[in-house]
Amino acid sequence: VGLSGRYPESPDIATYWRNLRDGNDCIVEVPEGRWDWRDYFSEDRTQGGRHYSRWGGFITGVDEFDPQFFNIAPREARYIDPQERLFLQHAWMAVEDAGYSRASLRATDVVSSDVGVYVGVMYSEYQLYGIGANAEELRMGFSGNVASIANRVSYALDLHGPSMTLDTMCSSSLTSIHLACQDLKSGRTRLAIAGGVNVTIHPNKYLALSSGQFISSDGHCQSFGEGGDGYIPGEGVGAVVLKRLSDAQRDGDHIYG
């Protein structure tokens, strides 16, 4: 009943559908704001400490966040994984898209204890930037606990249902939605916020994929095609608000699909 997301070259869902419809290739070189790929690149697939691909699907605005909107201190926000900030934003927008607000989630028959949050996340590398930081300047340290991605949403919306971050690798987001649907079906919850987030914020991901010979060298996903040598990583964040169909019809919600 609610939907929000951001994908390569697609700051919103409407643009994402247009890019799909038009068959747009949204793969680009690693943006300067992430890391300088020239410092790590080598065409030699066997060279250690280098990645042999400079391509990927990257979303914009990973550093854009209004912490005070969510009652977070600006100083603290700097040390929160961008994936956590992004999912919080899009979970909030998905709730708004469903016609709800933080207050109305508690004001309707859907009480806060009946609302679950389920987030799929595979990589967590933001804390690697803390390794090279000056300990005296850092003070707070970088959090490496992905469980806080779901917990942050539950806290911000004052929800008291299931709150979990899961990692089943490439199926993480789908698994989070599956678990959300299972809880809805069993009656454990009456509403769920589910989805996933994936941001390539540190070169370690490309180094690891190159070491395992998983990444494509030519900027195209050809994992199983003839002559293919791997896949190209893509970023994204998406959240859906789910209800049982009978409840959505009873409540007059907009129903996607």
PyMOL commands that set and color helices and strands:
alter all, ss='L'
color gray80, all
select helices_A, chain A and resi 13-22+37-39+67-70+74-77+82-97+102-107+112-114+126-130+135-138+147-156+169-186+204-211+245-251
alter helices_A, ss='H'
color red, helices_A
select strands_A, chain A and resi 2-6+28-29+55-56+115-120+163-166+191-198+236-242
alter strands_A, ss='S'
color yellow, strands_A
deselect
rebuild
show_as cartoon
